[in-house]
Amino acid sequence: MKKVKYILNPTFLSKLMMALAIVLTFVAIMVVVTHRGGTIISQHEPAECKTVVVVASGDTLGKILMAQGLNNNDVNTIADILKKDAGISTLRAGSDKIEFVRADEESPVSKIVLVPSPWKQVELTCAENGGWNCNTVDIERDTRAIYKSGEIQNGDSFYLAGIRAGIPAGVLIDVYDLLAFEMDFERDIRAGQHFSVLYEENFSGGEKIDNGRVLAVQFEALRGNVKMYRFKKSDGTSGYYDENGNGAIKSLKRTPINNAKVTSSFSTKRKHPVLGFTRAHKGVDFRASTGTPIPAAGAGRVVARGFNRGHGNYIKIRHNGSYETLYAHMSKFAKGVVVGTAVRQGQTIGYVGSTGLSTGPHLHYEVIKNGTHVNPLTVKLPAISNLGDKDKAKFLEYRKVLDNGMETLSRNPNLFIQM
Ligand SMILES: [Zn+2]
């Protein structure tokens, strides 16, 4: 680990040393014993006998449990408990591991441990009456805030510039999703613009496990700097806010599909590519390949789903307040999305196509405000939530800390913030 800690938490070093010690002990007592179906690893400790089974392709929970000497009754009970208490209904081949604990090699299984995510452990213990008890344990994580910054170069997309800046693709998609509330990625991107991202990296036992959430984003957009910060309110819920503490998550997204190029913008007059005569273009066209999922721009209810000559397959959603959105030229609708369906922001409602009057696969997207078509890329959109006075004061303090942290990290790229 080359990185040096940005001093916020003095107990960090001792925690790291302890974690390191635990990892070394763990590695020392792990012995690979045999291969039978999945990879089986055994750990021999004085008191009990442990067998770890890595789920192999074609394995079922039943098959794995029966191979460990459990009966049909146990299998059914355990499958029920896992589904009900731990939300586990499927096993992932190659990554899921199941640990079986016995008092000794001859004894029946007394405990089963599953690790469905790096951050959760599910323990099933055999009760005296033969039933099973379920206990879910959260695994402690060590989170570091990492800072990355970059600059748009000639001919760049934001995505390319972000990858070049070292931002992991998954984090970049989250950043995109956030900026899509504020920016038009087609027209707001220019060479020389700077951006920066503060995001989490999660460690367990000193090893990086995954990337976490985006904590802050800054982008020098044409219409002014866009800044967003993730903040936890006193009621425990989290959201993104601009530098003044106004909600950054808008009721609608300007660009429903990430990274899609605007091929035709909103205008009251344009020559229709198929009809040939001049006609208003009441929406924005985004180029995307056939089959690309179309996410709902905001939460709402489907009020129309059908086909007409111009729009082809289309869906119209009514959102809270005075907004409606329309999505046209779909190749097909998403399963279960019908008139009356309540959809969440980002939920797939259909797939890009070229049905109706269309020259090629694209999404035609309209925003209708109080019955009038408006430009989705420029219309002023309401925020989903704003902060109360008390939270706002706390937010402004927190924002200062983050800003200072990012300022320090921008000068020392090898540092991180211990969360
Ligand atoms: Zn269009």
Residues whose N, C-alpha, C, O or C-beta is under 5 A from the ligand:
A	BS01	ZN	V284 D285 H364
